Amino acid sequence: MPPNDHVLLALPPTAASASVLRSLRSEGVTVSPVSDGIGVLDAIRSRDPALLVFDVELPGPDQAAVLAAVQSEVPHVPVIAVTPRERRAGLLGQLRGDRDDYLLRPFAVDELAARIRLRLRLGADVENTLLRLGELVVDTDLAEVTVDGQAVPLSPTEYALLMALLTAPGEVRSPERLASQVWSEPASVNLVQVYISYLRRKIGAERIRTVRGEGYVLEA
């Protein structure tokens, strides 16, 4: 993990949340807990976290307002939001497509840990840089993607998949490797294929070549 790997874990004060905290620490994640919306705002102002895990059902002030305040005050901090399925649709409008992510409750702790590591790794490797491959440009400081000078909005999963390919342009990435980088195990090969097709539609089908029996290559 990068030097600034401090994760702020904002979950309700329950036994399940305490178990998540212990499990993340046992996996080597540097994490501090808060249990209400006021605690989130106080913590981001004093601790400068590298990432925020944010439960949309925290006690305290309106959580939509808390999330908006976090995004305004520390726009460089990615958010992994935790939400029940019935609140997913409303949450998506608050997330900054290719910077933030979300998990549906209930979730596996190892999946959360994998998402955390992916977000921290992306932020550390490409902070304040422009990554270019031909006319494909990713501003990783702003989490913006352009193709031929035109902005291309990507979902969090599409962005993570693009970054997994872009870290090794011209090299074949197997579906299994992409699955472990983007979703954590056990994502299916079929799911990778579906998101490859989504990504092709947005950045251009010719930019992602299929190598039969091996995987996918990002090309200029």
N, C-alpha and C positions, 0 to 999 in steps of 0.2 A: 504494500500500500504506500501511497505517497506520504511525505512528511506531515502534511495537514490531513489526517485521516479521521478526525474527530467527528463522530456521528451523534446527532441529537435524536434520541428516541422518544417521541411524544405519543404515548399510549395511555389509555385509561388506567387508573390504579386498581388492577385486578390481579388475581393469582396467575392468570394466563400471561399477562404482560410481564410479570416478574420472571416467569419461565423463559419468555423470549429474550429478556435482558441477559439472563444467565447463559443461555445458549449462544447468543451472539458473542459474549465475552469469551466463552470457551473456545470459539472459533477464531479468536484473535482480533475481533473487531473492537476498536476503541470507541466506547459508547457511554453517553450520559443520559439518564432518564429524566423526563418531565411528565407531569400527569394532568396538566390543564392548559388552557389556552394562554392564560396570563404567564405561566411558566415558560411557554414557548417564546413569547415575545421578549421576556426578560433574558432568556438564554441566548437568543440569536444576537442580542445587542451586546452581550458581555463575553461570549465564548467564541464567536466567529467559527461556527461549525463548517465542516467540509460538505455535510449532507444532512438533510432533515427527513426523518421518517415520521409521518404526520397522520394520525388517526382522525378521520372526519367526525368522529363521535366523541371527541374529548369533552370533558366538562368545562364549563366556563363560558366566555363570550361566544358569539356567533362564529362558528368555525370557518365559514366562508370569508368573513372579514379578517380573521386571524391569518388565514392562508394568503389573502391578498396583501396584508401588511408585510408578511414574510417576503413575498415576491418583490414588493416595492423596496423594502429596506435592505435586503441582501439578495439582489437579483442574480448573483453569481452562484448561489447555493442551490443545488438541485434538490427536488422534493420527491420522495416516494410516498405517495398517499395510500393509506389503508382504508378500505371502504366496504360496506356490505353491498351485495349485488344490486339491491333496490335503489341505492344512491349513486351508482356508477354513472348513469347518464348525466346527472347534474354536475358531478365532479369533473367530467371530461372537459367541460367548458372553462374550468378554472386552471387546468394544467397547461403549461407552456410546452406544447406538443413534443418537441425533440429534446427538451432539457429535463422534463419531469417524467415520472412513471407512476404506476399504481399497482396495488395488489388487492384482490378480492379476499375478504374474510369469509371463512377461515383460510389460513395460508400455512405452508410449511416453513419452518424457521430457516432451513437450508436454502429455500428459494429466496427468502428475504436477504440472507447473507450473500447469495450470489448476485442479486440485483445491486446490493450496496457495493460490492467489490467492482462490479462492472462500471457503475457510475463514478466511483472514485478513480478507477484506472483511466477512464476516458478523460476525466478532468485533469489528471496529472500529466498524461502523455502529450496532450495537445493544447494546454492552457495558453491563451493569448496568441494563438497561431491560426494561420490559414492553411488548410490542406487542399492541394490542387491536384487534379488528375485530368488533364485536358481542359475541357470547358466545365468540368464538375468542380465546384469550390465549396468547401465546408469551413465556415467561420465557427470554430469550436468555442470561442469565448462567448459568442452570442447564440450559439447553437442554431445557426442559420445555414441553409443549403441553397445554392443557386446552380442552375444549369443553363449554359449559354446566356448568362446574365440575368436570368429570370428566377425569382424566388420559388422554391419548391417546398411546400409544407409537408412534413413527414410526421407520422405518429411516433410515440416513444419507441415502439418495437422496430419500426422501419428505420429510424435513425440509428438505433443500436446495431441493427443488422448491417447498415451501410458502413458504420464505423468499424465493425469487425472485418469487413471486406477491405476497407480503405487502409487499414493498418498494414496490409500486405498486398498492395496492388500488383497484378501480374502473377500472383501465386494462387494455386488452387486451394480452396478451402472446402473441406468435406462438409456435407450436411450435419454430420454428428458433431464436428468441431464448432460449427456455427451455432448449433442448438445449445451446446454447453456454454458458449460465450454470451449468447443473447438471452436465453430463457432459463438456463441451468437445467440439469438433467431432471426428469427424462422427457424433454420435448421430442416430438416425433419428426421423422424425416419429411413426412407429408406437410407438417406445419411450416417447416423451413421452405419447402417448395411454394406454399401458398404466399408466404411473405416475400419470397424472391419475386414472384409474379407481381405483387403489389408494388414493390420497389422498382421493378422494370417499367411499369406503367408511368411512374413519376419521373425517373431520371433518364429513361430511354432504354429500350430493350437491348440495344446493341452494346450497352456498357457492361452488362453482366453476361458472360459467356458460360454456357454449360459444358463441362468436360465429362462426357458420358462415363459413368461408373466411378467418377472421382469427386466431382463437386462443382464449384462455381469460381469464376475468376472475374475480378473487376478490372476493366480495361478502359483506356482513354478513348 
